[in-house]
């Protein structure tokens, strides 16, 4: 039997919600500070993004630069950025997934899971 005639302890629920909010904020800050890489063309193009998906760096091996074929270079850049963003999404799911499940498993609006 729950004390108080079956009513949930609102103070306890508020404390749990505040802790979850703090944990979520901490995880988001960690994601923003963590960098992940993606590559294309066997490493000819490397992109670095934060765990939250912000592009931070792009390295292009001179061997990938052909003035006669800029389309291939553009494709390699897009592929490297996409690979880095996929790695960032995986990191987001690892960091934020357990927190979303704690909120009822329905995910958090605005987050990609």
Secondary structure as the mmCIF struct_conf table of DSSP 4:
data_model
#
loop_
_struct_conf.conf_type_id
_struct_conf.id
_struct_conf.beg_label_comp_id
_struct_conf.beg_label_asym_id
_struct_conf.beg_label_seq_id
_struct_conf.end_label_comp_id
_struct_conf.end_label_asym_id
_struct_conf.end_label_seq_id
TURN_TY1_P TURN_TY1_P1 UNK A 3 UNK A 6
HELX_RH_AL_P HELX_RH_AL_P1 UNK A 10 UNK A 33
STRN STRN1 UNK A 35 UNK A 40
HELX_RH_3T_P HELX_RH_3T_P1 UNK A 41 UNK A 43
TURN_TY1_P TURN_TY1_P2 UNK A 44 UNK A 44
STRN STRN2 UNK A 45 UNK A 50
TURN_TY1_P TURN_TY1_P3 UNK A 51 UNK A 52
STRN STRN3 UNK A 55 UNK A 60
HELX_RH_3T_P HELX_RH_3T_P2 UNK A 62 UNK A 64
TURN_TY1_P TURN_TY1_P4 UNK A 67 UNK A 68
HELX_RH_AL_P HELX_RH_AL_P2 UNK A 70 UNK A 102
TURN_TY1_P TURN_TY1_P5 UNK A 103 UNK A 104
BEND BEND1 UNK A 105 UNK A 106
TURN_TY1_P TURN_TY1_P6 UNK A 109 UNK A 110
BEND BEND2 UNK A 111 UNK A 111
#
